[in-house]
Amino acid sequence: MLWVLFLLVAWCAAIVSCTRLCLAAVAAAEPMDPDPAAEGKDLSLYEAAFLSGGPRRVGDLVLVAMCRERRLLLAHTGWVTVVDPDGRDELERSVITAIGPEGQSPVRPVRTALATAVPVRALGERLVAAGLAVPASARTNVAVAVRQVRAACALVLMTAAAALLLVPPAAGRGPVAAWFALPLLLTASSLLIARLEAHPYSRWASPAGQRLLGRIDVPPRRTAGRRPGAGAGDGGDGDDGDLLTALAVHGTAALPDPALRAALKAHWGH
């Protein structure tokens, strides 16, 4: 009956980890009190990008916007080159600073620097304060809880294997395997539900932020640019505005240029 100890370990790990995941998901889904003024305004492209995809999406937007204006060159090989060293806002200046004094850099370190740049953090803090973005602590708690459930699922499999080795074949291993199937089902189903309901653990936008994102009209044909500071919800002044709006909301998959997608996706881990 030594296998019962392994079963207790499996059940404890499954129950504790799944309970933590449920509590974290409930806390992340709690409605926030949005700023009434924030709910009534159009999002800028930077704000729409952050609420749709977080700091990485903002970095995508800045790089593509500068590339479309021929102030940066993005090569499909994953290198970015400065053409115009004068940034027009804090985010563009952060890009130029991240590229470095030589004016050329691989995209990966530039992307890493942009994700933690002061202007991007300030943008996220403003959106959280306005009730439009999910606080970083809530997102982190859900992600950590998901990893704990994954670890518990692996532990259930290991303890089940160890327990089955302790049971002689003549005694019948079927009932033992059935007991371990229950905590395995619990952890696996929790991971599946989290994948379907909370991925990417969790959303960047709060319910109020998601409503504002839902107001943005993204044209089906995305071929061209509006300045990132312009409202994403208004009509725009050209094809570039359509393309940048689509990029802000849907990510690099909205880019029609395969070389540009390769420069961003292959080297940014999207």
Residue pairs with C-beta under 8 A, 6 or more apart in sequence:
2 166
3 162
3 163
3 164
3 166
3 167
3 176
6 159
6 160
6 162
6 163
6 166
7 159
7 163
7 176
7 179
7 180
9 155
9 159
10 155
10 156
10 159
10 160
10 180
10 183
10 184
11 182
11 183
13 151
13 152
13 155
13 156
13 183
14 152
14 153
14 156
14 183
14 184
14 186
14 187
15 183
15 186
16 152
17 145
17 148
17 149
17 151
17 152
17 187
17 190
18 149
18 152
18 186
18 187
18 190
20 145
20 148
20 149
21 142
21 145
21 146
21 148
21 149
21 190
21 194
22 190
23 145
24 138
24 141
24 142
24 144
24 145
25 142
25 145
25 194
25 197
25 198
25 202
27 138
27 141
28 134
28 138
28 139
28 141
28 142
28 198
28 202
29 202
31 206
31 207
32 131
32 206
32 207
32 208
33 131
34 130
34 131
34 132
34 206
34 208
34 209
35 129
35 130
35 131
35 132
38 130
38 131
38 132
38 208
39 208
39 211
39 212
41 231
42 212
42 215
42 231
42 232
42 233
42 234
43 51
43 212
43 213
43 216
43 231
43 232
43 233
44 228
44 229
44 230
44 231
44 232
45 61
45 65
45 226
45 228
45 229
45 230
45 232
45 244
45 245
45 248
46 58
46 61
46 91
46 123
46 228
46 229
46 248
47 123
47 127
47 132
47 232
48 213
48 216
48 232
48 245
48 248
48 249
49 57
49 58
49 60
49 61
49 247
49 248
49 249
50 57
50 58
50 120
50 123
50 124
50 127
50 133
50 204
51 127
51 132
51 133
51 204
51 205
51 209
51 210
51 212
51 213
52 204
52 205
52 213
52 248
52 249
52 250
52 251
53 60
53 204
53 251
54 124
54 204
55 114
55 115
55 116
55 120
55 121
55 124
56 111
56 115
56 268
56 270
57 248
57 251
58 91
58 114
58 120
58 123
59 95
59 110
59 111
59 114
59 115
59 120
60 247
60 251
60 252
60 264
60 268
61 228
61 244
61 247
61 248
62 91
62 92
62 94
62 95
62 114
62 228
63 72
63 74
63 80
63 95
63 107
63 110
63 264
64 74
64 243
64 244
64 247
64 255
64 260
64 264
65 225
65 227
65 228
65 244
66 72
66 84
66 92
66 95
67 73
67 74
67 260
68 224
68 225
68 240
68 243
68 244
69 225
70 83
70 84
71 82
71 83
71 84
71 92
72 80
72 81
72 82
72 83
72 84
72 95
73 80
73 81
73 83
74 80
74 107
74 260
74 263
74 264
75 81
75 259
75 263
76 258
76 259
76 260
76 262
76 263
77 263
78 106
78 107
78 108
78 262
78 263
78 266
78 267
79 104
79 105
79 106
79 107
80 99
80 104
80 105
80 106
80 107
80 110
80 263
81 99
81 103
81 104
82 96
82 99
82 103
82 104
85 96
85 103
87 93
87 94
87 95
87 96
89 119
89 228
89 229
90 118
90 119
91 114
91 117
91 119
91 120
91 228
94 113
94 114
94 117
94 118
94 119
94 120
95 110
95 114
97 113
98 105
98 109
98 110
98 113
98 114
98 117
99 105
99 110
106 267
107 263
107 264
107 267
107 268
108 267
108 268
111 267
111 268
114 120
124 133
124 136
127 133
127 209
128 134
128 135
128 136
131 206
131 208
131 209
132 205
132 206
132 208
132 209
132 212
133 204
133 205
133 206
133 209
134 202
134 203
134 204
134 205
134 206
138 202
139 201
139 202
139 204
142 194
142 198
142 201
142 202
143 201
146 191
146 194
146 198
146 201
149 187
149 190
149 191
149 194
150 191
152 183
152 187
153 184
153 187
153 188
153 191
156 180
156 183
156 184
156 187
157 184
159 180
160 176
160 177
160 180
160 184
163 176
163 180
164 173
164 176
164 177
167 173
167 176
194 201
203 210
205 212
205 213
212 233
213 249
215 233
216 232
216 233
216 245
216 249
217 233
218 242
218 245
218 246
218 249
218 250
218 254
219 242
219 245
219 246
221 242
222 239
222 242
222 243
222 245
222 246
222 247
222 254
222 255
222 256
223 239
223 242
223 243
223 256
224 238
224 239
224 240
224 241
224 242
224 243
225 238
225 239
225 240
225 241
225 243
225 244
226 236
226 237
226 238
226 240
226 241
226 244
226 245
228 244
230 236
230 241
232 245
232 248
232 249
236 242
236 245
243 254
243 255
243 256
246 254
247 254
247 255
251 270
252 261
252 264
252 265
252 270
253 261
255 261
255 264
264 270
